[in-house]
């Protein structure tokens, strides 16, 4: 069967969120103000293009603080870090700029506050993800990770009178809800977040894919393999019965995916830049697509302030405070 692509439907919203915009700007401003190299603990966001671009400008990405020389400028990635990493970085005297997404920081603050009140925690998230490691690392103990509904039965808190749920911010909204329901069934008095921990951008992008899936034959998600929220977008499409594929760049597209399909849905994870979306559009056009339409979607106007100390030139305090 030959490729018959005719139409591309672009999801809205897609691509960069406010937390990613802020994190990248922190690294770029640090490079401009203090000069290369700037050290970044972990990939600033999970996107190959973004990381390679910042490397070319002089950012050095590390996992171990032992790799950061004395007196260097250090940026924490958007995913956040544990208290142990924070303390070590301060003790070593680095000039530190924290690019942790404010929505992740909100979870950290909630964990610290409730822990002082004697709470233990159940965290819904993916083992090994840096955000999960950062959040769980806010405490020495008393925080239990669950990845799936089945894990809930294995949780063994010391007590159940003061038990609270927190979640990784980039999960599947539906999957997290199912796990939260299982937690509530086992621990009826568990304290749930006042506001859902899953971030607005993750929610909006998943909602857009849900709306788009019924209007297309295939969904392409632009995002790197390490990006949790990008992976979830492809999963959302597949769970609704629409083939979903994730690509790091236009070069990853495979022509056979489109055989017999005329309507292609295209979105991007919150850490994927729009330039990659445009390159994918051009590649699909080369396969025969003749129209590109953007679906209506939830507008996003959120903007997070930058840390102090990154003003450039004649900017006034209001710009960065």
FENFENLIN-V584609 format. One record per residue. N is the residue number from 1. D_FIRST is the distance of its C-alpha to the first C-alpha in Angstrom with 2 decimals. Layout:
N|D_FIRST  N|D_FIRST
//
This chain:
1|0.00  2|3.78  3|6.78  4|8.90  5|12.03  6|15.06  7|17.91  8|19.71  9|22.44  10|25.14  11|27.23  12|30.98  13|32.88  14|31.08  15|32.28  16|35.91  17|38.49  18|42.25  19|42.93  20|40.50  21|41.85  22|45.33  23|44.69  24|43.19  25|46.00  26|48.59  27|47.45  28|47.22  29|50.65  30|52.18  31|50.96  32|52.42  33|55.69  34|56.44  35|54.45  36|52.21  37|51.77  38|51.06  39|50.23  40|47.68  41|47.62  42|44.02  43|41.05  44|42.24  45|38.94  46|35.88  47|33.80  48|33.37  49|33.43  50|36.58  51|38.36  52|37.68  53|38.88  54|42.08  55|42.64  56|42.63  57|45.33  58|47.49  59|46.54  60|46.87  61|45.09  62|47.01  63|47.09  64|50.72  65|53.63  66|55.34  67|53.04  68|54.52  69|57.68  70|60.91  71|61.19  72|57.47  73|55.54  74|53.13  75|50.42  76|49.16  77|45.42  78|44.07  79|43.69  80|47.46  81|49.72  82|52.17  83|55.88  84|56.57  85|54.46  86|56.11  87|59.57  88|58.96  89|57.69  90|60.74  91|63.09  92|61.82  93|62.61  94|59.23  95|58.71  96|56.11  97|53.68  98|51.77  99|48.23  100|47.62  101|45.78  102|48.54  103|46.58  104|46.68  105|50.34  106|50.96  107|49.85  108|52.11  109|55.03  110|54.54  111|54.49  112|57.67  113|59.42  114|58.73  115|59.50  116|62.98  117|63.32  118|62.63  119|59.01  120|56.51  121|52.80  122|49.48  123|46.71  124|43.10  125|40.93  126|39.09  127|41.35  128|41.63  129|40.35  130|42.97  131|43.57  132|44.35  133|46.61  134|48.37  135|48.99  136|50.10  137|52.23  138|54.30  139|56.24  140|57.71  141|56.82  142|56.22  143|52.55  144|50.04  145|46.28  146|43.80  147|40.04  148|39.03  149|40.71  150|41.81  151|43.78  152|46.09  153|47.99  154|48.90  155|50.52  156|54.27  157|56.12  158|59.87  159|60.46  160|58.54  161|60.95  162|59.56  163|55.84  164|53.30  165|49.50  166|47.78  167|44.10  168|42.03  169|41.08  170|37.33  171|36.36  172|33.99  173|36.21  174|35.24  175|35.62  176|38.96  177|40.13  178|39.44  179|41.39  180|44.15  181|44.48  182|44.94  183|47.54  184|49.37  185|49.42  186|51.04  187|53.23  188|54.10  189|56.37  190|53.94  191|54.04  192|50.75  193|50.13  194|51.75  195|48.60  196|45.25  197|44.85  198|41.11  199|41.10  200|40.43  201|37.58  202|35.76  203|36.28  204|35.18  205|31.92  206|31.05  207|32.03  208|29.80  209|26.73  210|27.73  211|27.94  212|24.70  213|22.52  214|22.65  215|21.66  216|18.42  217|15.15  218|15.84  219|19.15  220|19.94  221|23.57  222|25.41  223|28.05  224|29.46  225|29.16  226|32.91  227|32.78  228|33.52  229|32.83  230|29.42  231|28.39  232|29.65  233|27.46  234|24.23  235|25.90  236|26.81  237|23.24  238|22.10  239|25.18  240|24.24  241|20.88  242|18.79  243|16.96  244|19.39  245|19.48  246|22.53  247|22.82  248|26.11  249|24.98  250|22.18  251|21.85  252|20.68  253|17.43  254|14.35  255|11.29  256|8.99  257|11.07  258|9.74  259|5.96  260|6.29  261|9.95  262|12.38  263|15.63  264|16.72  265|20.18  266|22.21  267|25.58  268|27.95  269|30.52  270|34.19  271|34.69  272|31.78  273|32.89  274|31.40  275|30.89  276|28.07  277|26.42  278|26.74  279|25.21  280|22.15  281|21.96  282|22.11  283|19.34  284|16.98  285|18.30  286|17.31  287|13.63  288|14.38  289|16.49  290|19.35  291|21.60  292|23.31  293|25.54  294|27.93  295|28.67  296|32.37  297|33.79  298|36.95  299|38.97  300|40.41  301|43.83  302|45.06  303|46.72  304|48.58  305|51.70  306|51.97  307|54.57  308|57.97  309|58.68  310|55.60  311|57.01  312|56.44  313|58.89  314|60.58  315|58.45  316|60.72  317|60.85  318|58.90  319|55.76  320|55.52  321|57.75
//
